[in-house]
Amino acid sequence: MERSDILRAGAMIIVFAIFLAALHAIHRRPAERPVSDAPSVSAPDDLSAELCRCGALGPQDAEDPHCQAVWKENRARFFGWPARPLLPQAAPATQPTTSVPQGEKP
C-alpha cells in the first residue's frame, strides 16, 4: 500500500467520524416546544391606540402635530431606539359638529 492510499483512507475515516459526531449533536438537542396555532394576544398599548386614531384621520388632518409625534415614536420603536413619552393628547384638528334644529338656540 502506498502512502497516498493510507492518507486517503485516513481522511475518509476522519470525515466519517465528523459526520457521526454531527448526527450525535443533532439528536442530543432538547425537544422543541410545540407552537400553538392560536395567535398571540397582546394588550394594546397607548401607542397602538394612537396609531389607530391617527390612521383613521383623513388627509386633511395629516399635519396634526400629535399624530406626527405618534408616527415619529412608532418609527423609533420599530428601529429599536429608546422610547420617549408621548406628548399629551391634543385636541382633534376638526371640531365635532352637533346637530341643532333650526330656530332653536343651543
TIVEXVEX-497951 format. One record per residue: residue number from 1; residue in three letters; x, y, z of N, C-alpha, C in turn. Coordinates in steps of 0.05 Angstrom, whole numbers. Last residue first. Layout:
BEGIN
 seq type    n_x    n_y    n_z   ca_x   ca_y   ca_z    c_x    c_y    c_z
 NUM  ALA      X      Y      Z      X      Y      Z      X      Y      Z
...
***
This chain:
BEGIN
 seq type    n_x    n_y    n_z   ca_x   ca_y   ca_z    c_x    c_y    c_z
 106  PRO  -1575   1538    421  -1563   1517    438  -1560   1525    467
 105  LYS  -1638   1556    398  -1611   1565    406  -1600   1543    424
 104  GLU  -1676   1540    341  -1671   1537    370  -1642   1546    375
 103  GLY  -1677   1547    287  -1697   1562    302  -1692   1560    332
 102  GLN  -1659   1481    269  -1660   1510    262  -1682   1523    279
 101  PRO  -1630   1436    315  -1652   1443    297  -1652   1473    293
 100  VAL  -1564   1419    314  -1583   1435    329  -1605   1442    309
  99  SER  -1516   1371    317  -1539   1380    301  -1559   1394    319
  98  THR  -1448   1388    324  -1473   1378    336  -1496   1388    319
  97  THR  -1384   1368    304  -1407   1384    299  -1431   1371    312
  96  PRO  -1319   1371    331  -1343   1355    325  -1367   1374    322
  95  GLN  -1266   1402    297  -1284   1403    319  -1309   1387    312
  94  THR  -1204   1376    276  -1231   1384    269  -1249   1382    293
  93  ALA  -1160   1361    305  -1157   1383    287  -1185   1393    278
  92  PRO  -1170   1347    376  -1171   1340    348  -1171   1364    329
  91  ALA  -1122   1370    424  -1150   1370    414  -1150   1362    385
  90  ALA  -1071   1323    443  -1080   1349    435  -1109   1347    426
  89  GLN  -1046   1286    495  -1066   1286    474  -1075   1315    468
  88  PRO   -976   1300    508  -1004   1297    517  -1023   1300    493
  87  LEU   -927   1260    473   -938   1286    480   -967   1282    490
  86  LEU   -898   1201    500   -914   1215    480   -923   1242    491
  85  PRO   -831   1187    521   -860   1191    527   -874   1208    506
  84  ARG   -791   1145    480   -795   1171    493   -825   1173    500
  83  ALA   -749   1088    475   -776   1100    474   -776   1126    490
  82  PRO   -689   1082    437   -703   1083    463   -729   1098    461
  81  TRP   -697   1045    375   -687   1067    390   -701   1069    417
  80  GLY   -716   1006    342   -704    998    367   -691   1020    382
  79  PHE   -746   1017    298   -717   1015    294   -702   1009    319
  78  PHE   -797   1019    321   -791    999    300   -761    995    297
  77  ARG   -794   1062    356   -798   1036    367   -791   1014    347
  76  ALA   -787   1104    318   -766   1099    338   -769   1071    350
  75  ARG   -836   1100    291   -811   1095    277   -789   1089    296
  74  ASN   -869   1115    334   -872   1088    322   -847   1081    306
  73  GLU   -853   1168    342   -848   1149    363   -851   1120    352
  72  LYS   -873   1189    294   -844   1190    299   -837   1170    321
  71  TRP   -927   1182    300   -914   1167    279   -884   1167    283
  70  VAL   -935   1217    344   -941   1188    347   -927   1172    325
  69  ALA   -922   1266    322   -906   1256    344   -910   1226    348
  68  GLN   -963   1269    284   -935   1269    275   -917   1258    297
  67  CYS  -1006   1272    319  -1003   1248    302   -975   1246    291
  66  HIS   -998   1323    340   -998   1299    358   -993   1274    342
  65  PRO  -1002   1356    295   -976   1354    309   -975   1329    328
  64  ASP  -1031   1340    234  -1037   1342    263  -1011   1337    279
  63  GLU  -1030   1337    180  -1010   1354    193  -1015   1357    223
  62  ALA  -1073   1308    163  -1046   1295    162  -1025   1311    176
  61  ASP  -1125   1321    159  -1114   1322    186  -1086   1310    186
  60  GLN  -1139   1312    107  -1140   1340    116  -1127   1343    144
  59  PRO  -1141   1257    101  -1118   1272     91  -1117   1301    101
  58  GLY  -1170   1234    165  -1169   1238    136  -1144   1253    127
  57  LEU  -1155   1185    214  -1159   1213    206  -1156   1215    176
  56  ALA  -1141   1134    225  -1168   1138    217  -1174   1167    208
  55  GLY  -1089   1139    242  -1093   1126    216  -1122   1130    206
  54  CYS  -1097   1160    292  -1085   1177    272  -1088   1165    244
  53  ARG  -1120   1115    317  -1135   1140    316  -1123   1158    294
  52  CYS  -1078   1078    313  -1104   1073    301  -1120   1098    297
  51  LEU  -1039   1104    343  -1034   1099    314  -1060   1093    300
  50  GLU  -1064   1103    393  -1060   1129    380  -1054   1125    350
  49  ALA  -1061   1049    403  -1087   1062    402  -1085   1089    388
  48  SER  -1006   1041    404  -1022   1028    384  -1050   1041    381
  47  LEU   -992   1072    449   -982   1080    422   -998   1066    400
  46  ASP  -1017   1045    491  -1026   1072    484  -1017   1080    456
  45  ASP  -1025    976    471  -1014    997    487  -1024   1024    477
  44  PRO  -1065    919    476  -1058    942    460  -1047    964    479
  43  ALA  -1039    858    497  -1055    881    505  -1047    905    488
  42  SER  -1037    805    451  -1023    824    468  -1042    847    474
  41  VAL  -1042    740    435  -1058    763    441  -1042    781    460
  40  SER  -1020    699    383  -1015    711    409  -1031    737    412
  39  PRO  -1064    653    351  -1048    677    350  -1044    688    378
  38  ALA  -1058    583    356  -1073    607    364  -1055    631    362
  37  ASP  -1025    541    348  -1036    554    324  -1051    579    330
  36  SER   -966    535    387   -995    534    384  -1003    549    359
  35  VAL   -910    495    380   -921    522    376   -951    520    371
  34  PRO   -877    455    428   -897    457    406   -908    485    404
  33  ARG   -808    462    439   -835    465    449   -855    467    426
  32  GLU   -761    413    418   -772    440    416   -800    440    427
  31  ALA   -718    374    458   -742    376    441   -753    404    442
  30  PRO   -647    388    457   -673    385    471   -696    388    452
  29  ARG   -601    350    418   -615    375    423   -641    370    439
  28  ARG   -580    302    403   -578    309    431   -593    334    438
  27  HIS   -582    299    348   -602    283    363   -601    289    393
  26  ILE   -538    331    334   -566    338    326   -586    324    342
  25  ALA   -495    303    355   -502    330    366   -530    338    358
  24  HIS   -496    258    322   -500    255    351   -508    282    363
  23  LEU   -485    281    273   -510    267    277   -516    264    307
  22  ALA   -432    299    283   -454    318    277   -481    306    281
  21  ALA   -406    250    291   -407    269    313   -429    290    308
  20  LEU   -411    228    240   -424    215    263   -426    234    286
  19  PHE   -379    265    211   -407    261    204   -423    248    228
  18  ILE   -330    257    235   -342    283    237   -372    281    231
  17  ALA   -321    204    218   -323    210    246   -336    237    251
  16  PHE   -317    212    162   -339    195    173   -343    201    203
  15  VAL   -271    243    161   -296    255    151   -319    239    162
  14  ILE   -234    205    180   -239    230    195   -265    243    187
  13  ILE   -237    166    140   -245    159    167   -250    184    184
  12  MET   -217    196     97   -244    186     96   -254    178    124
  11  ALA   -164    204    115   -182    227    111   -211    218    110
  10  GLY   -146    151    114   -147    166    140   -166    190    138
   9  ALA   -148    140     60   -164    124     78   -167    138    105
   8  ARG   -109    177     43   -137    179     33   -155    164     51
   7  LEU    -63    158     68    -73    184     75   -102    188     66
   6  ILE    -59    108     42    -63    109     71    -74    136     80
   5  ASP    -50    125    -10    -74    109     -4    -80    109     26
   4  SER     -1    151     -4    -25    166    -12    -50    151     -7
   3  ARG     34    108      7     29    128     27      4    144     21
   2  GLU     10     44    -17     26     68    -18     17     88      3
   1  MET     17    -23      0      0      0      0     18     25      0
***
